[in-house]
């Protein structure tokens, strides 16, 4: 029997670490003892092992393998912190690093830690169902009906960490029927040749009480047609997520929203990428997209672009500037819930204006007003009326 430690670094994530949950199942099937922890930032002054020598001596040689997962590249500092900490504290353990960031930046991890990370999915482990016993209160199962994406969007990391589009026949094995819903992390489920069969399976899950289905990464509006909308209406995905990332989706997104509304979808959210390397991604085109989405009665969800290999997340394209970006961020933080632009046309016009020129002007004013507030150590507006007055 081996002693296994699973570590999720100290970055923020609203979801359980799916890869570690699958690894947990794998090792428990092998008869191994498994522990999972959510890490915290490490400091010598707060190191419990250093302060409790007896505890440390007892655990120092305990673990045979320590798995450390990773997520986004801009969270790199947390991953590096965890890897170096456990590498130094448990010199006899085999340290295994994997996940999205590890796949995208293997050289960076090796340079900073001396550990060669695993790139891609762990074969064998990938087919194991998640061990939900670590997160008994989390109300959703998590799965993939497909891996990868047939599109090769330059801004997207999927083509790097899941280069092949693969249909997952066994995704129902991931589902815990005691949970109320399922979250799918597919990157392009509508491209699956198993789409109709997957819908049939979801209808069966609905019959036994799994009522909430969420394709968290969004559905491809270019593949969203009347037949698919009608089928999806039978499982009532909530929320229904789409994306309007660039001009290639113009026309398709409007049609998808209207079809979704026709078949009963009320909560429609559209990811809107901005500040990207796309030559058409300007503040003016961003306004065009969010204004059109708002007119159709859907929620726009702006998502700021981060370069695939950026470890700090600080990027400004040559079509944007920091004042507009800061003004936009403040407007989303102060006025809208969870960064989503709601359906109200009146509120939209008050905040963002009636055209692209007014949009930029209002964001500049928000930026300047916030700058003045910093003198009194305020980075926000005092009241909603104060905000609307800019």
C-alpha positions as CSV (number, residue, x, y, z in Angstrom):
1,X,0.0,0.0,0.0
2,X,1.2,3.5,-0.9
3,X,0.5,6.7,0.9
4,X,-0.7,9.4,-1.6
5,X,-1.1,13.1,-1.1
6,X,-3.2,15.2,-3.5
7,X,-2.6,18.9,-3.5
8,X,-4.6,21.7,-5.0
9,X,-2.5,24.9,-4.9
10,X,-3.7,28.1,-3.1
11,X,-5.3,29.7,-6.2
12,X,-9.0,30.5,-6.2
13,X,-11.4,28.1,-8.0
14,X,-15.2,27.6,-7.5
15,X,-15.0,23.9,-8.6
16,X,-13.4,20.8,-7.2
17,X,-10.1,19.7,-8.8
18,X,-11.5,17.1,-11.2
19,X,-8.1,15.6,-12.1
20,X,-7.2,15.0,-8.5
21,X,-10.6,13.4,-7.8
22,X,-10.0,10.9,-10.7
23,X,-6.5,10.2,-9.3
24,X,-8.0,9.5,-5.9
25,X,-10.3,6.9,-7.4
26,X,-7.4,5.3,-9.2
27,X,-5.3,4.9,-6.1
28,X,-8.1,3.8,-3.9
29,X,-8.8,1.0,-6.3
30,X,-5.2,0.0,-6.0
31,X,-5.6,-0.2,-2.2
32,X,-3.6,2.9,-1.5
33,X,-4.2,5.5,1.3
34,X,-5.2,8.8,-0.2
35,X,-5.4,12.3,1.4
36,X,-6.4,15.5,-0.4
37,X,-5.7,19.1,0.8
38,X,-6.4,22.6,-0.4
39,X,-3.0,24.3,-0.1
40,X,-2.3,27.7,1.4
41,X,0.4,30.2,0.6
42,X,3.6,29.2,2.3
43,X,5.8,31.3,4.6
44,X,8.6,30.2,6.9
45,X,6.9,32.2,9.7
46,X,3.7,30.3,9.3
47,X,5.1,26.9,8.5
48,X,3.3,24.5,10.9
49,X,5.9,21.8,10.1
50,X,8.7,24.0,11.1
51,X,6.9,25.0,14.3
52,X,6.0,21.4,15.2
53,X,9.1,19.4,14.8
54,X,7.5,16.1,16.1
55,X,4.7,16.4,13.5
56,X,7.1,17.1,10.7
57,X,9.4,14.2,11.6
58,X,6.4,11.8,11.6
59,X,5.2,12.9,8.2
60,X,8.6,13.6,6.5
61,X,8.9,10.1,5.1
62,X,5.2,9.2,5.0
63,X,4.1,10.0,1.5
64,X,5.2,7.9,-1.4
65,X,3.7,10.1,-4.2
66,X,2.5,13.7,-4.0
67,X,0.3,14.9,-6.9
68,X,0.1,18.7,-7.4
69,X,-2.5,20.0,-9.9
70,X,-2.5,23.3,-11.8
71,X,-5.1,25.4,-13.6
72,X,-4.6,28.8,-15.3
73,X,-1.1,30.1,-16.3
74,X,-1.7,33.4,-14.6
75,X,-1.9,31.4,-11.3
76,X,1.6,30.1,-11.8
77,X,3.0,31.5,-8.6
78,X,0.7,29.4,-6.5
79,X,1.7,26.2,-8.3
80,X,5.4,26.9,-8.1
81,X,5.0,27.7,-4.4
82,X,3.3,24.4,-3.7
83,X,5.7,22.3,-5.8
84,X,8.8,23.8,-4.2
85,X,7.3,23.5,-0.7
86,X,6.4,19.8,-0.9
87,X,9.5,19.0,-2.8
88,X,11.6,20.5,0.0
89,X,9.6,19.2,2.9
90,X,9.1,15.7,1.6
91,X,12.4,14.8,-0.1
92,X,11.6,11.1,-0.2
93,X,8.3,11.5,-2.0
94,X,7.9,11.4,-5.8
95,X,6.4,14.7,-6.8
96,X,4.1,14.7,-9.8
97,X,2.8,17.9,-11.3
98,X,0.0,18.0,-13.9
99,X,-3.0,20.0,-15.1
100,X,-3.6,22.7,-17.6
101,X,-0.8,25.1,-16.6
102,X,1.7,22.2,-16.5
103,X,0.7,21.2,-20.0
104,X,1.1,24.7,-21.4
105,X,4.2,25.7,-19.5
106,X,6.2,22.6,-18.8
107,X,9.6,24.3,-19.3
108,X,8.7,27.1,-16.9
109,X,7.7,24.6,-14.2
110,X,11.0,22.7,-14.7
111,X,13.0,25.9,-14.6
112,X,11.4,27.1,-11.3
113,X,11.2,23.7,-9.5
114,X,13.4,21.2,-11.1
115,X,10.4,18.9,-11.6
116,X,9.5,17.6,-15.1
117,X,5.7,17.9,-15.2
118,X,3.3,15.6,-16.9
119,X,1.9,17.0,-20.1
120,X,-1.6,16.2,-21.2
121,X,-4.2,13.8,-19.7
122,X,-3.2,10.8,-17.5
123,X,-4.2,7.7,-19.5
124,X,-6.1,5.2,-17.4
125,X,-6.8,7.8,-14.7
126,X,-8.8,9.8,-17.3
127,X,-11.3,7.0,-17.5
128,X,-11.9,6.8,-13.7
129,X,-15.0,8.4,-12.2
130,X,-14.3,11.3,-9.8
131,X,-14.1,10.6,-6.1
132,X,-16.8,12.9,-4.9
133,X,-16.3,11.9,-1.2
134,X,-13.8,14.8,-0.9
135,X,-16.5,17.3,-1.7
136,X,-19.8,15.8,-0.4
137,X,-21.6,19.1,-0.2
138,X,-20.7,20.3,-3.8
139,X,-24.1,19.9,-5.6
140,X,-22.9,18.9,-9.1
141,X,-21.2,16.0,-10.8
142,X,-18.5,17.2,-13.3
143,X,-17.8,15.4,-16.6
144,X,-16.7,15.7,-20.2
145,X,-18.8,14.2,-23.0
146,X,-16.0,15.2,-25.4
147,X,-12.4,16.3,-25.1
148,X,-10.7,18.9,-27.3
149,X,-12.3,21.0,-30.0
150,X,-12.3,20.7,-33.8
151,X,-11.8,24.5,-34.1
152,X,-8.3,25.9,-33.8
153,X,-8.9,29.4,-32.4
154,X,-5.6,31.2,-31.9
155,X,-6.6,32.7,-28.6
156,X,-7.7,29.4,-27.0
157,X,-5.4,27.1,-25.0
158,X,-7.6,24.0,-25.8
159,X,-5.6,23.3,-29.0
160,X,-2.5,23.0,-26.8
161,X,-3.6,20.9,-23.8
162,X,-6.3,18.8,-25.6
163,X,-5.1,18.7,-29.2
164,X,-7.4,15.9,-30.4
165,X,-11.2,16.0,-30.5
166,X,-12.3,12.9,-28.7
167,X,-15.8,11.6,-27.9
168,X,-16.2,10.2,-24.4
169,X,-18.6,7.3,-24.5
170,X,-18.4,6.6,-20.7
171,X,-19.2,10.0,-19.3
172,X,-22.3,8.7,-17.5
173,X,-19.9,6.8,-15.2
174,X,-18.8,10.2,-13.8
175,X,-22.3,11.1,-12.6
176,X,-23.3,10.8,-8.9
177,X,-27.1,10.4,-9.0
178,X,-27.4,11.8,-5.5
179,X,-26.3,15.3,-6.7
180,X,-28.9,17.6,-8.2
181,X,-27.0,18.6,-11.4
182,X,-24.2,18.0,-13.9
183,X,-21.6,20.5,-15.1
184,X,-19.9,19.6,-18.4
185,X,-16.6,21.2,-19.2
186,X,-16.7,20.3,-22.9
187,X,-15.2,22.9,-25.2
188,X,-17.4,22.0,-28.2
189,X,-20.1,19.5,-27.4
190,X,-22.3,20.5,-30.3
191,X,-19.6,19.1,-32.6
192,X,-20.0,15.6,-31.1
193,X,-21.4,12.9,-33.4
194,X,-22.9,11.5,-30.2
195,X,-24.9,14.7,-29.6
196,X,-28.4,13.2,-29.9
197,X,-27.4,10.1,-27.9
198,X,-26.0,12.4,-25.2
199,X,-29.3,14.3,-25.1
200,X,-31.2,11.1,-24.7
201,X,-29.0,10.1,-21.8
202,X,-29.5,13.5,-20.1
203,X,-33.3,13.1,-20.5
204,X,-33.0,9.8,-18.6
205,X,-30.9,11.5,-15.8
206,X,-33.6,14.2,-15.6
207,X,-36.2,11.6,-14.9
208,X,-34.4,10.4,-11.8
209,X,-34.0,13.9,-10.3
210,X,-30.9,15.5,-11.9
211,X,-32.6,18.7,-13.0
212,X,-29.8,21.2,-13.7
213,X,-27.5,20.8,-16.6
214,X,-24.7,23.3,-17.4
215,X,-22.3,23.3,-20.3
216,X,-19.9,25.6,-18.5
217,X,-17.6,26.4,-21.3
218,X,-20.4,27.4,-23.7
219,X,-21.9,26.0,-26.8
220,X,-20.7,26.8,-30.4
221,X,-23.2,29.3,-31.8
222,X,-22.1,28.3,-35.4
223,X,-23.4,24.8,-34.8
224,X,-26.6,25.9,-33.0
225,X,-29.4,25.2,-35.4
226,X,-33.2,24.6,-35.0
227,X,-32.9,20.8,-34.7
228,X,-30.4,21.1,-31.9
229,X,-32.2,23.9,-30.1
230,X,-35.4,21.8,-30.1
231,X,-33.5,18.8,-28.6
232,X,-31.8,21.0,-26.0
233,X,-35.1,22.4,-25.0
234,X,-36.0,19.0,-23.6
235,X,-33.2,19.1,-21.0
236,X,-33.5,22.8,-20.2
237,X,-29.8,23.6,-19.8
238,X,-29.5,26.4,-17.2
239,X,-27.9,28.7,-17.9
240,X,-27.5,28.3,-21.6
241,X,-24.0,29.6,-22.4
242,X,-22.8,30.8,-25.8
243,X,-19.9,33.0,-27.0
244,X,-19.4,36.0,-29.3
245,X,-15.6,36.1,-29.3
246,X,-14.8,37.4,-32.7
247,X,-16.4,38.6,-36.0
248,X,-16.6,35.0,-37.4
249,X,-19.5,34.4,-35.0
250,X,-21.5,37.5,-36.1
251,X,-24.9,36.5,-37.4
252,X,-24.6,33.1,-35.9
253,X,-24.8,34.3,-32.3
254,X,-27.9,36.4,-33.0
255,X,-29.6,33.4,-34.6
256,X,-28.6,31.1,-31.7
257,X,-30.0,33.5,-29.1
258,X,-33.3,33.8,-31.0
259,X,-33.6,30.0,-31.5
260,X,-32.9,29.4,-27.8
261,X,-35.6,31.9,-26.8
262,X,-38.0,30.2,-29.2
263,X,-37.5,26.9,-27.4
264,X,-38.0,28.2,-23.9
265,X,-34.6,29.2,-22.7
266,X,-34.8,32.2,-20.3
267,X,-31.3,32.4,-18.9
268,X,-29.0,32.9,-21.8
269,X,-25.4,34.1,-21.2
270,X,-22.9,35.1,-23.9
271,X,-19.2,35.1,-23.2
272,X,-17.6,38.2,-24.9
273,X,-13.8,38.1,-25.3
274,X,-12.1,41.4,-25.3
275,X,-8.6,43.0,-25.3
276,X,-7.3,40.1,-27.4
277,X,-4.7,39.9,-30.2
278,X,-7.5,39.7,-32.8
279,X,-7.1,42.8,-35.2
280,X,-10.9,43.3,-35.1
281,X,-11.0,43.4,-31.3
282,X,-11.5,47.1,-30.5
283,X,-13.5,48.9,-27.9
284,X,-15.9,49.9,-30.7
285,X,-16.4,46.3,-31.8
286,X,-16.8,45.2,-28.2
287,X,-19.6,47.8,-27.7
288,X,-21.2,46.5,-30.9
289,X,-21.3,43.0,-29.5
290,X,-22.5,43.7,-26.0
291,X,-25.1,46.2,-27.3
292,X,-26.5,43.6,-29.7
293,X,-26.6,40.9,-27.1
294,X,-28.4,43.3,-24.7
295,X,-30.9,44.3,-27.3
296,X,-31.8,40.6,-27.8
297,X,-32.5,40.2,-24.1
298,X,-29.5,38.0,-23.3
299,X,-26.8,38.5,-20.7
300,X,-23.4,39.5,-21.9
301,X,-20.5,38.2,-19.9
302,X,-17.2,40.0,-20.8
303,X,-14.1,37.9,-20.5
304,X,-10.7,39.6,-20.7
305,X,-8.1,37.8,-22.8
306,X,-4.9,36.6,-21.3
307,X,-2.1,35.2,-23.5
308,X,-1.9,31.5,-23.3
309,X,1.6,31.5,-21.8
310,X,1.3,34.6,-19.6
311,X,2.2,33.9,-16.0
312,X,1.0,37.3,-14.6
313,X,-2.1,38.1,-16.7
314,X,-0.9,41.6,-17.5
315,X,-1.7,42.2,-21.1
316,X,-3.0,45.2,-23.0
317,X,-3.5,44.9,-26.8
318,X,-2.6,47.7,-29.1
319,X,-6.3,48.3,-29.8
320,X,-7.1,49.0,-26.2
321,X,-5.7,51.2,-23.4
322,X,-5.5,50.9,-19.6
323,X,-8.0,53.7,-19.0
324,X,-10.8,52.0,-21.0
325,X,-10.0,48.6,-19.5
326,X,-10.0,50.0,-16.0
327,X,-13.3,51.9,-16.6
328,X,-14.9,48.7,-18.0
329,X,-13.7,46.6,-15.0
330,X,-15.1,49.2,-12.5
331,X,-18.4,49.3,-14.3
332,X,-18.7,45.5,-14.2
333,X,-17.6,45.3,-10.5
334,X,-19.8,48.1,-9.2
335,X,-23.0,47.9,-11.2
336,X,-23.4,44.4,-12.4
337,X,-23.7,41.1,-10.4
338,X,-20.8,38.7,-11.1
339,X,-19.6,40.8,-14.0
340,X,-22.6,40.0,-16.2
341,X,-24.3,42.8,-18.2
342,X,-28.0,42.3,-17.4
343,X,-31.0,42.6,-19.7
344,X,-32.2,46.1,-18.8
345,X,-31.8,48.4,-21.8
346,X,-32.2,51.5,-19.7
347,X,-29.4,50.5,-17.3
348,X,-27.2,49.6,-20.3
349,X,-27.6,53.0,-21.9
350,X,-27.0,54.8,-18.6
351,X,-23.8,52.9,-18.1
352,X,-22.4,52.5,-21.6
353,X,-24.2,55.1,-23.7
354,X,-26.1,54.9,-27.0
355,X,-23.1,54.3,-29.3
356,X,-19.4,53.4,-29.4
357,X,-18.2,56.9,-28.9
358,X,-20.3,57.5,-25.9
359,X,-19.2,54.1,-24.6
360,X,-15.5,55.0,-24.6
361,X,-16.2,58.5,-23.2
362,X,-18.1,57.1,-20.3
363,X,-15.4,54.6,-19.5
364,X,-12.8,57.3,-19.6
365,X,-14.9,59.3,-17.1
366,X,-15.3,56.4,-14.8
367,X,-11.5,55.9,-14.9
368,X,-10.8,59.6,-14.1
369,X,-13.4,59.7,-11.3
370,X,-11.9,56.5,-9.7
371,X,-8.4,58.1,-10.0
372,X,-9.6,61.1,-8.0
373,X,-11.2,58.8,-5.4
374,X,-7.9,57.0,-4.7
375,X,-6.7,60.1,-2.8
376,X,-9.2,59.2,-0.1
377,X,-8.3,55.5,-0.4
378,X,-11.4,54.7,-2.4
379,X,-11.2,52.6,-5.5
380,X,-15.0,52.6,-6.1
381,X,-18.0,54.8,-6.1
382,X,-19.8,55.9,-3.0
383,X,-23.3,55.3,-4.3
384,X,-25.1,54.0,-7.3
385,X,-26.3,57.5,-8.1
386,X,-22.8,58.8,-7.9
387,X,-21.8,56.2,-10.4
388,X,-24.6,56.9,-12.8
389,X,-23.8,60.6,-12.7
390,X,-20.5,60.2,-14.6
